[in-house]
Amino acid sequence: MKIHFDDVDKKLLNAIQVAFPLSREPFSVLGTQLGISADEVLHRIERFKQEGVVRQIGPVLEARRLGYQTTLVAMKVAENQLDRAVKAINQHPGISHGYERENYLNLWFTLALPPGVEVETELQKLSNTIKPEAMLELPALRLFKIGVFFDLAGDGQQMPDTGIAPPSILEQKADLSPTDKAIINELQQDLPLAQRPFDKMSARLTMDVGEFLAYCCSLRQRGIMRRFGASIKHNNIGFTANAMTCWVAPPEVVEIAGKKLAALHEVSHCYERKTGPLWAYNLFAMVHGHTRDDCQVIADKVSQETGLDEYVLLFSVKEIKKARIKYLL
């Protein structure tokens, strides 16, 4: 069933994805921006949740800044083992995204592990459970873009500059104070739909709400929190096609092509990644579109403009898991 959005819905969905106010009465701020009441904002967001459009509203944290190790994993899993694999992925607290994709490597997921847990050890445990025919670890070497934003208003808006220049090399661990850790632990929940949603959070930490919000802004400024906003279920807003698009890019072309991809609003993520014996592709971009043809057009355009003609589009067959990691500090 297609969900209808009026103009205010579209502007609100844009705003809560990229510019959710870190203020004591954020829904009043949003209402002022849109010319509606705070109660109307709350009513619309509650409807978005009921319709499966908004998954949750909360922080998007930078795993590396928290000391976590992250990697992308690809597996070749036999059809009769997929149910076992799906169960393992959904039960693992360190897996945030998992997809079945159109490729001989048909199962892909992202893994984040806390300090002291070895990636190789954890992958061996998963392998013992899932029993893949092949498995690759493809960690990121360089980040060009990370920022999911689906423009419903159609005004060309993109993920805004947060004041943090995106690093060319993945961030290293931040120096976190005990207060930082307490606030991060408290903040990682779906934001209550109340006029003053941060009051109870700050009260549980015996902090003034203004001080609590100032710390939240500091986390964002230091690149520990990428953004605070809504996670959107893109299939329910018309973006039904997404393809992990992978190129074989020579070293002298990686940066040029990576920046070109990062500039496209249809691209949410772009990385240079380690290759493997079964996978020569080193430049990865997540491309989103209303149709498969939309994704293909973007890939063809980038290929023509960069001269990179060896690439593959891995369209999603099934979303197995999509959730924000709960980082325990």
N, C-alpha and C positions, 0 to 999 in steps of 0.2 A: 504494500500500500504506500503510495506516494504521500509524503507529509507536506502540507501547505505551510509556507512561511510568508507573513506579510513583511512590508519594508522594515518595520520596527524589529521584528524577529531577526531579520537578516543582520541589521546593524548591531543588535544586542549580541548575537552569536559571534560576530566579528570581534566585538569589544571584549567579551569575556575570554576569548581565546588568547588575546595578545596584550590586553591592557586592563586586566582586572585590578581595581584600585586596592592598594594596601592601605586602607583607611578604616576608621572605626565603624563608619556606616557606608560600606562600599556600594550597597544597592541604591542608596540615595544618590551617591555620586553618579552611578550609571543612569539613574532616572533623570537627573538634571541634564546629562549629556544628550539623552534621547527625547526629552520633553514629556516624560511619563512619570508616574509616582513610583516610589520605592516598592510599594505593595504590588504594583503592576509588574515591575521587574522580577520580583520574587515569584509571582504567579506564572510568568512566562518561563522562567528557568525551571520551575517545578514541572511544568508541562513538557519542557525539553527532556527532562530526565524520565518522565513517564513514557514518552514516545521513543526513548532509546537514542536520543540525539546527543545528549551530554552524559558522558560516563561519570565524571567527577570533576570537582573544582579543587585544585590544590597546587602544591609546589612541584616543579620539575627541577630535580637536583642534579648536579654534575657529579657523577659517580667517582671520577678520578680525584676530584677535589676533596672527596670524603675518604679517600684511601682505598676505594674499591677497585678491583681489577675487572675490566670488561673485555668481552670478545664476541665475535659473531661465529656461530657454529653451523656447519652444513652437514647433512647426513643423507645417505641413500638408504631408505627404509622400505622393506618389502611391504606389499599391500596388506598381508596378513599380520604384520607387526605394527601397523599404524595406530590401532587403538591403544596398544601398550605404550607407544611413544607419546600419544596425546595425553594419556593419564600421567606419565612421568613429567611432561612439560608443565601441565597444570598444577601439579603438586610441588614443583620446585620453587622455593621462594626467591631464588636468584634469577629466574627467567621472566623477563618482562614481556617480550614479544615472541610469538611463535607462529609460523605460517607453513602450510603445505603449498609448494610452488611447482610450476610447470617446468620441470627439469629432471634429469636423471638423479641429481642431488635434489630430492623432493621435499626435504624437511629442513627448515632454517629457523634458528632462534638466537636471541641475544642473551648473554649470560653475564651477570655481575656478581662478584664474590668479595666478601669482606677481607680485611687484612688477615694474613695467617692461613688462608685457605688457598691451596695450590690449584691453579686452573687444570693442570694435567690430571691431578688426582680426582677432581670433580668430574671431568669429562670421562675418565675411565669408569667411574660409578654410573654415569648416565649411559655409557656404552654397554656396560654389563646388564643394565635394565632394558634398554631399547633394542639392543642387538642389531645395530645397523650393518649393512653390507660395506659401507665406507663412511668415513667421518673426516671432516676437515675443520681445523681451527683457523680463522681468518681475522686476527686482531687488527685494529686500526693503527696505521702509521702516521696519518695526517688527517686533520679535520678541516674541511672546507665550509661545511654548513650543517647546522642542526637546528631545526625549528619548524614544527608542523603548524601550518596555518591554512585553513580552507576559507577562501573568500566567498561569502554568500551574497554580499551586497553588490558585487560586480563592479566595484569602483577602482580595482587595481591595487587595493591596499595590500601591503606585505607585512611580514613580521617586523616590528619596529626595532630600531637600534636601541639596545638597552643601556648603552654607554660602555659596554664591555666589548672590546675588539675581539672577534673570534680568533683563537690562537691557531697558528699553523701547525704547532705540535701540541698534542693533547696535554691538558693541564696536569700539573703535579699536585700532590696532596696539600691541602690548605692547613694552616695552623689554627685549629679550632679551640676556642675557650670552652670551659664547662657550660657557660651560658649559651654559647652557640649550639652546643650539642643538645642541651635541654630544649631549646626552641625548635631545632630541626626535628627532634623526636616528637614534639607536641604538634608541630605543623603538618605532619604527614597523615592527614585524615581528610575525608571528603568534607568540604566546608559546609557547616550547618546553614540551612536557608533561614536565617534570622536577621533581623535588622542590624544587630551588632554581633556578628558571628565570631569575632576574635576575643570578645570579653571573657568567655569561659576558658578559652585557651590560656590567656594571660593570667587569669585568676588561679588556675591550677598550678602555675609556676610562681604564684605570689608576686607577680609583676604588674606594674601599671601598664594599661593597654597601649598607651602612647610609647612607652619604652619598648614593649614587645614588638610593635609595628616598626619602630626605628631599627631594631635588630633585624627584622625581616628585610627591610630595605637594604641594610648593610650586607646581608647574605647575598642579595641580588647584585649589589655593586661589586662585590668581591668575586663574582663568578661562581659562587657556591650553589646558589639557586639561579638557574637559567631564566626562569620566569615563574610567575604564579598565575594560573589560569585554568581554563576548562579543557578537558580532553574530550574530543568530538569523535563520535562513531561515524566515520566518513561515508560508509555505505548508505546510511540513512539520510544523508543530505545530498545525494546525487553523485558523489564521487565514487562510483562503483568499480572503477579500474585502478589498480595500483601495480606497478612493476618495479622490482629491484633490477635496475639496469646496470650492466657491468661491461666495462671496456678493457681491452688490453692497451695500456697507454705507456709508451716509452718514457723513461725518466725525464727527458727534456720537454715533454708535452703535458705531464701530469698536472703541473700547477696551472698552466693556461686553461686546460680543459676543466679542471676542478673549479676554478673561479667562474668560468662561463656557466657551468652547471649551477653553481651556488647562486648566481644572479637570477635564475629562473624561479618564478613564484610557484610553478608546478612541481618543483623539486623541494622536498622537505629535509632530506639528509644527503650529504655527499662526503665520502671518505676515500682516501687512498688506503688500501689494505694489503696485508701480506698475502702472497700467492702460495700455492701448494702444488704438489705433483699432479693432482687431478683438476687444478683450477688456475689458469694462467691470467685470469682477469684481475686487475689491481685497482681500478677506479670504479667506485660504486656510487650510484645515485638512486634514491627512491623517488619515482615519478608518479604523480597522481593525476587522474583525469576522469572525465565523465564516461568515457568509453575507452576501449583498448586502442582504438585508432588514435585517440588523443595522445596516449603514451608513445605510440610508435612514431607519430609526427615529431614529438620532442626529441626522441632518440635519433631519428634520421637527421634532424636539423643540426644537432650537436655534432654528429658524425661528419656531416658535410663541412661544417665550419672549422673543425679541428683536424680533419684528415684521419680520424680514428675510425677505421672501417671494420674492425674486429670487435663485435660486441654482441650481447645477448640480453633479451628481456625475459625476466622470470616473473610472470604474472601470478598473482595469488589465486590459488584454488580454494583455500579455506583458511580463515583466521582461527588459529587454535587458541591463542592467548594474547591478550593485550591489556596490560596492567602496569601501573607505576610501582617500581620496586619500593619496598619498605626498608629503608636504611636504618639499621640499629647502631646507635653511637653511644 
